[in-house]
Amino acid sequence: MADPSLTPPPPPPAPESQTPTPNSNTDFDISEEYGTARKNLPPARILAICIAVVAVIALIYSLTHRAHPLSTGSIDDVVAVPIPGQDETMVAINISVQNTEQKPIWIKSIKASAEVNGQQYSDDASPATDVERYFQAMPDLKQHALELLTTDKQVNPESKISGTIVVSFPVKPDAFAARKSLSVSIMPYNELPVVIKK
């Protein structure tokens, strides 16, 4: 009978493979490595409150700092004269401009517009050198004329100036007389235009 103390030792375990075998019981999720909006952003309620606060601040700022016309004005008189030999009308417009601010303004440009027979026409105010020639050729144009209101004219703080501009429209005088509207836009430097309608 063999001696039980001489039992050979168990064979050594086989070496483990270098390649890991997949384990279905692993708790690791690779998608969490890259993060999600749910994990990286604050809660939706806090985010919504922050966006609302920023929107309210932006709205208040835009309402209190929005540009507004710093002047007002009026169209005081309109004289229309036919241009000889043409189906056009030369128009002298007397306007007044009131500066309502504490600083002077300078006029950059002046434009007049008229709606006649459903069409919109516009023209820039004529330069002073041209207006003198128009007054000589058409004396009726000058009958109510004031000092010419030209570009780069200064309007002092809280003061009013009046003057005449001359424009032309490609319509006959009777059509211009039946116009639907007449407006003058005065564009100061670095400010919103003053639009005067009659």
Short mmCIF file of the C-alpha atoms (twelve columns), coordinates in Angstrom:
data_MODEL
# 
_entry.id   MODEL 
# 
loop_
_atom_site.group_PDB 
_atom_site.id 
_atom_site.type_symbol 
_atom_site.label_atom_id 
_atom_site.label_alt_id 
_atom_site.label_comp_id 
_atom_site.label_asym_id 
_atom_site.label_seq_id 
_atom_site.Cartn_x 
_atom_site.Cartn_y 
_atom_site.Cartn_z 
_atom_site.pdbx_PDB_model_num 
ATOM 1   C CA . MET A 1   0.000   0.000   0.000   1 
ATOM 2   C CA . ALA A 2   1.312   3.458   -0.961  1 
ATOM 3   C CA . ASP A 3   2.267   5.895   1.744   1 
ATOM 4   C CA . PRO A 4   -0.211  8.852   1.805   1 
ATOM 5   C CA . SER A 5   2.565   11.222  2.886   1 
ATOM 6   C CA . LEU A 6   4.246   10.605  -0.489  1 
ATOM 7   C CA . THR A 7   1.364   12.044  -2.526  1 
ATOM 8   C CA . PRO A 8   2.789   14.232  -5.314  1 
ATOM 9   C CA . PRO A 9   2.059   17.943  -5.035  1 
ATOM 10  C CA . PRO A 10  -0.659  19.400  -7.276  1 
ATOM 11  C CA . PRO A 11  0.501   20.710  -10.625 1 
ATOM 12  C CA . PRO A 12  1.281   24.479  -10.773 1 
ATOM 13  C CA . PRO A 13  -1.487  26.659  -12.240 1 
ATOM 14  C CA . ALA A 14  -1.240  27.466  -15.934 1 
ATOM 15  C CA . PRO A 15  0.104   31.019  -16.684 1 
ATOM 16  C CA . GLU A 16  -2.643  33.606  -17.238 1 
ATOM 17  C CA . SER A 17  -3.137  34.937  -20.733 1 
ATOM 18  C CA . GLN A 18  -1.867  38.507  -21.373 1 
ATOM 19  C CA . THR A 19  -5.139  39.436  -23.101 1 
ATOM 20  C CA . PRO A 20  -7.894  40.331  -20.612 1 
ATOM 21  C CA . THR A 21  -11.077 38.492  -21.046 1 
ATOM 22  C CA . PRO A 22  -14.290 40.529  -21.119 1 
ATOM 23  C CA . ASN A 23  -16.166 40.532  -17.880 1 
ATOM 24  C CA . SER A 24  -19.878 41.073  -18.106 1 
ATOM 25  C CA . ASN A 25  -20.055 42.001  -14.418 1 
ATOM 26  C CA . THR A 26  -17.896 45.182  -14.773 1 
ATOM 27  C CA . ASP A 27  -19.514 48.392  -13.398 1 
ATOM 28  C CA . PHE A 28  -17.380 50.686  -15.595 1 
ATOM 29  C CA . ASP A 29  -19.290 52.659  -18.367 1 
ATOM 30  C CA . ILE A 30  -17.023 54.228  -20.990 1 
ATOM 31  C CA . SER A 31  -19.694 56.825  -21.950 1 
ATOM 32  C CA . GLU A 32  -19.294 58.448  -18.514 1 
ATOM 33  C CA . GLU A 33  -15.651 59.115  -19.313 1 
ATOM 34  C CA . TYR A 34  -16.648 61.790  -21.871 1 
ATOM 35  C CA . GLY A 35  -19.362 63.359  -19.724 1 
ATOM 36  C CA . THR A 36  -22.906 64.363  -20.523 1 
ATOM 37  C CA . ALA A 37  -24.820 67.636  -20.287 1 
ATOM 38  C CA . ARG A 38  -26.673 66.237  -17.297 1 
ATOM 39  C CA . LYS A 39  -23.398 65.635  -15.442 1 
ATOM 40  C CA . ASN A 40  -21.413 68.721  -16.602 1 
ATOM 41  C CA . LEU A 41  -24.045 71.524  -16.533 1 
ATOM 42  C CA . PRO A 42  -25.719 72.961  -13.471 1 
ATOM 43  C CA . PRO A 43  -29.341 72.019  -12.886 1 
ATOM 44  C CA . ALA A 44  -31.758 73.346  -15.493 1 
ATOM 45  C CA . ARG A 45  -33.622 75.505  -12.979 1 
ATOM 46  C CA . ILE A 46  -30.495 77.391  -11.929 1 
ATOM 47  C CA . LEU A 47  -29.449 77.814  -15.550 1 
ATOM 48  C CA . ALA A 48  -32.892 79.202  -16.483 1 
ATOM 49  C CA . ILE A 49  -32.775 81.697  -13.598 1 
ATOM 50  C CA . CYS A 50  -29.318 82.920  -14.643 1 
ATOM 51  C CA . ILE A 51  -30.415 83.381  -18.284 1 
ATOM 52  C CA . ALA A 52  -33.531 85.284  -17.138 1 
ATOM 53  C CA . VAL A 53  -31.466 87.625  -14.939 1 
ATOM 54  C CA . VAL A 54  -29.055 88.388  -17.789 1 
ATOM 55  C CA . ALA A 55  -31.978 89.026  -20.182 1 
ATOM 56  C CA . VAL A 56  -33.626 91.444  -17.718 1 
ATOM 57  C CA . ILE A 57  -30.357 93.363  -17.224 1 
ATOM 58  C CA . ALA A 58  -29.851 93.605  -21.006 1 
ATOM 59  C CA . LEU A 59  -33.438 94.814  -21.498 1 
ATOM 60  C CA . ILE A 60  -33.126 97.503  -18.827 1 
ATOM 61  C CA . TYR A 61  -29.821 98.690  -20.294 1 
ATOM 62  C CA . SER A 62  -31.214 98.855  -23.835 1 
ATOM 63  C CA . LEU A 63  -34.283 100.831 -22.699 1 
ATOM 64  C CA . THR A 64  -32.279 103.357 -20.689 1 
ATOM 65  C CA . HIS A 65  -29.479 103.791 -23.233 1 
ATOM 66  C CA . ARG A 66  -31.332 103.642 -26.529 1 
ATOM 67  C CA . ALA A 67  -30.720 106.436 -28.987 1 
ATOM 68  C CA . HIS A 68  -33.451 108.986 -29.415 1 
ATOM 69  C CA . PRO A 69  -33.765 112.139 -31.492 1 
ATOM 70  C CA . LEU A 70  -32.231 115.064 -29.653 1 
ATOM 71  C CA . SER A 71  -34.227 117.624 -31.614 1 
ATOM 72  C CA . THR A 72  -37.699 118.373 -32.874 1 
ATOM 73  C CA . GLY A 73  -38.896 120.451 -35.772 1 
ATOM 74  C CA . SER A 74  -41.708 121.681 -37.944 1 
ATOM 75  C CA . ILE A 75  -42.440 122.498 -41.586 1 
ATOM 76  C CA . ASP A 76  -43.601 126.101 -41.559 1 
ATOM 77  C CA . ASP A 77  -44.174 126.957 -45.222 1 
ATOM 78  C CA . VAL A 78  -44.016 125.299 -48.656 1 
ATOM 79  C CA . VAL A 79  -43.712 127.091 -52.011 1 
ATOM 80  C CA . ALA A 80  -43.798 125.021 -55.228 1 
ATOM 81  C CA . VAL A 81  -42.810 126.451 -58.631 1 
ATOM 82  C CA . PRO A 82  -42.753 124.625 -61.993 1 
ATOM 83  C CA . ILE A 83  -39.358 124.253 -63.645 1 
ATOM 84  C CA . PRO A 84  -39.706 125.855 -67.109 1 
ATOM 85  C CA . GLY A 85  -39.753 123.349 -69.968 1 
ATOM 86  C CA . GLN A 86  -39.788 120.299 -67.655 1 
ATOM 87  C CA . ASP A 87  -42.359 118.180 -65.864 1 
ATOM 88  C CA . GLU A 88  -40.656 118.907 -62.556 1 
ATOM 89  C CA . THR A 89  -41.388 121.078 -59.559 1 
ATOM 90  C CA . MET A 90  -38.891 123.096 -57.524 1 
ATOM 91  C CA . VAL A 91  -39.955 123.376 -53.883 1 
ATOM 92  C CA . ALA A 92  -38.776 125.825 -51.202 1 
ATOM 93  C CA . ILE A 93  -39.528 124.503 -47.710 1 
ATOM 94  C CA . ASN A 94  -39.230 126.627 -44.569 1 
ATOM 95  C CA . ILE A 95  -38.420 124.503 -41.536 1 
ATOM 96  C CA . SER A 96  -37.634 125.099 -37.880 1 
ATOM 97  C CA . VAL A 97  -35.381 122.889 -35.754 1 
ATOM 98  C CA . GLN A 98  -35.358 122.893 -31.948 1 
ATOM 99  C CA . ASN A 99  -32.350 121.425 -30.116 1 
ATOM 100 C CA . THR A 100 -33.675 119.987 -26.844 1 
ATOM 101 C CA . GLU A 101 -30.315 118.881 -25.445 1 
ATOM 102 C CA . GLN A 102 -27.595 120.534 -23.373 1 
ATOM 103 C CA . LYS A 103 -25.050 120.261 -26.173 1 
ATOM 104 C CA . PRO A 104 -24.879 121.733 -29.687 1 
ATOM 105 C CA . ILE A 105 -25.673 119.668 -32.763 1 
ATOM 106 C CA . TRP A 106 -24.349 120.010 -36.297 1 
ATOM 107 C CA . ILE A 107 -26.414 119.132 -39.333 1 
ATOM 108 C CA . LYS A 108 -24.829 116.469 -41.518 1 
ATOM 109 C CA . SER A 109 -27.473 116.197 -44.252 1 
ATOM 110 C CA . ILE A 110 -31.006 117.281 -45.126 1 
ATOM 111 C CA . LYS A 111 -33.401 115.330 -47.329 1 
ATOM 112 C CA . ALA A 112 -37.028 115.906 -48.324 1 
ATOM 113 C CA . SER A 113 -39.505 113.218 -49.374 1 
ATOM 114 C CA . ALA A 114 -42.990 113.436 -50.862 1 
ATOM 115 C CA . GLU A 115 -45.622 110.840 -51.640 1 
ATOM 116 C CA . VAL A 116 -47.354 111.844 -54.872 1 
ATOM 117 C CA . ASN A 117 -49.845 109.672 -56.793 1 
ATOM 118 C CA . GLY A 118 -48.825 106.625 -54.764 1 
ATOM 119 C CA . GLN A 119 -45.122 107.109 -55.578 1 
ATOM 120 C CA . GLN A 120 -42.411 108.085 -53.108 1 
ATOM 121 C CA . TYR A 121 -39.922 110.742 -54.283 1 
ATOM 122 C CA . SER A 122 -36.942 112.140 -52.377 1 
ATOM 123 C CA . ASP A 123 -34.195 114.685 -52.966 1 
ATOM 124 C CA . ASP A 124 -31.275 116.085 -50.987 1 
ATOM 125 C CA . ALA A 125 -31.376 119.781 -50.136 1 
ATOM 126 C CA . SER A 126 -29.638 121.833 -52.817 1 
ATOM 127 C CA . PRO A 127 -26.319 123.524 -51.951 1 
ATOM 128 C CA . ALA A 128 -26.406 127.268 -51.272 1 
ATOM 129 C CA . THR A 129 -24.602 128.126 -54.532 1 
ATOM 130 C CA . ASP A 130 -27.258 126.327 -56.580 1 
ATOM 131 C CA . VAL A 131 -30.132 127.835 -54.598 1 
ATOM 132 C CA . GLU A 132 -29.020 131.379 -55.449 1 
ATOM 133 C CA . ARG A 133 -29.227 130.502 -59.151 1 
ATOM 134 C CA . TYR A 134 -32.675 128.945 -58.674 1 
ATOM 135 C CA . PHE A 135 -33.905 132.104 -56.934 1 
ATOM 136 C CA . GLN A 136 -32.704 134.233 -59.847 1 
ATOM 137 C CA . ALA A 137 -34.289 131.957 -62.478 1 
ATOM 138 C CA . MET A 138 -37.556 131.496 -60.544 1 
ATOM 139 C CA . PRO A 139 -38.241 134.576 -58.372 1 
ATOM 140 C CA . ASP A 140 -41.551 133.119 -57.079 1 
ATOM 141 C CA . LEU A 141 -39.509 130.449 -55.307 1 
ATOM 142 C CA . LYS A 142 -37.967 133.130 -53.110 1 
ATOM 143 C CA . GLN A 143 -41.182 134.858 -52.013 1 
ATOM 144 C CA . HIS A 144 -41.232 133.375 -48.469 1 
ATOM 145 C CA . ALA A 145 -37.619 132.241 -48.262 1 
ATOM 146 C CA . LEU A 146 -35.628 132.606 -45.038 1 
ATOM 147 C CA . GLU A 147 -31.902 132.239 -44.542 1 
ATOM 148 C CA . LEU A 148 -30.765 128.993 -46.168 1 
ATOM 149 C CA . LEU A 149 -30.510 125.993 -43.867 1 
ATOM 150 C CA . THR A 150 -27.385 124.154 -44.983 1 
ATOM 151 C CA . THR A 151 -25.274 121.222 -43.885 1 
ATOM 152 C CA . ASP A 152 -22.747 121.794 -41.091 1 
ATOM 153 C CA . LYS A 153 -25.081 124.400 -39.583 1 
ATOM 154 C CA . GLN A 154 -24.844 124.450 -35.783 1 
ATOM 155 C CA . VAL A 155 -27.891 124.432 -33.527 1 
ATOM 156 C CA . ASN A 156 -26.946 125.657 -30.055 1 
ATOM 157 C CA . PRO A 157 -28.188 123.883 -26.903 1 
ATOM 158 C CA . GLU A 158 -31.852 124.485 -26.136 1 
ATOM 159 C CA . SER A 159 -32.220 126.879 -29.048 1 
ATOM 160 C CA . LYS A 160 -34.241 127.004 -32.248 1 
ATOM 161 C CA . ILE A 161 -33.222 127.893 -35.782 1 
ATOM 162 C CA . SER A 162 -35.342 128.363 -38.886 1 
ATOM 163 C CA . GLY A 163 -34.318 128.297 -42.508 1 
ATOM 164 C CA . THR A 164 -35.212 127.364 -46.067 1 
ATOM 165 C CA . ILE A 165 -34.194 124.327 -48.089 1 
ATOM 166 C CA . VAL A 166 -34.797 123.860 -51.809 1 
ATOM 167 C CA . VAL A 167 -35.488 120.478 -53.422 1 
ATOM 168 C CA . SER A 168 -37.033 119.259 -56.669 1 
ATOM 169 C CA . PHE A 169 -39.445 116.454 -57.471 1 
ATOM 170 C CA . PRO A 170 -40.132 114.907 -60.918 1 
ATOM 171 C CA . VAL A 171 -43.864 115.736 -60.817 1 
ATOM 172 C CA . LYS A 172 -46.006 118.613 -62.060 1 
ATOM 173 C CA . PRO A 173 -46.991 121.361 -59.584 1 
ATOM 174 C CA . ASP A 174 -50.657 120.353 -59.510 1 
ATOM 175 C CA . ALA A 175 -49.697 116.750 -58.694 1 
ATOM 176 C CA . PHE A 176 -47.351 118.012 -55.962 1 
ATOM 177 C CA . ALA A 177 -50.133 120.212 -54.575 1 
ATOM 178 C CA . ALA A 178 -52.307 117.079 -54.257 1 
ATOM 179 C CA . ARG A 179 -49.529 115.124 -52.514 1 
ATOM 180 C CA . LYS A 180 -50.372 112.699 -49.750 1 
ATOM 181 C CA . SER A 181 -47.416 113.630 -47.525 1 
ATOM 182 C CA . LEU A 182 -44.281 115.742 -47.295 1 
ATOM 183 C CA . SER A 183 -41.433 115.074 -44.859 1 
ATOM 184 C CA . VAL A 184 -37.988 116.476 -44.179 1 
ATOM 185 C CA . SER A 185 -35.235 114.390 -42.575 1 
ATOM 186 C CA . ILE A 186 -32.444 116.262 -40.837 1 
ATOM 187 C CA . MET A 187 -29.481 114.040 -39.989 1 
ATOM 188 C CA . PRO A 188 -27.192 115.417 -37.256 1 
ATOM 189 C CA . TYR A 189 -23.698 114.024 -36.728 1 
ATOM 190 C CA . ASN A 190 -23.651 111.057 -34.303 1 
ATOM 191 C CA . GLU A 191 -27.385 111.205 -33.570 1 
ATOM 192 C CA . LEU A 192 -30.660 109.882 -34.883 1 
ATOM 193 C CA . PRO A 193 -32.320 111.859 -37.656 1 
ATOM 194 C CA . VAL A 194 -35.067 114.351 -36.951 1 
ATOM 195 C CA . VAL A 195 -38.011 113.535 -39.230 1 
ATOM 196 C CA . ILE A 196 -40.501 116.366 -39.713 1 
ATOM 197 C CA . LYS A 197 -43.799 115.585 -41.439 1 
ATOM 198 C CA . LYS A 198 -46.623 117.699 -42.821 1 
# 
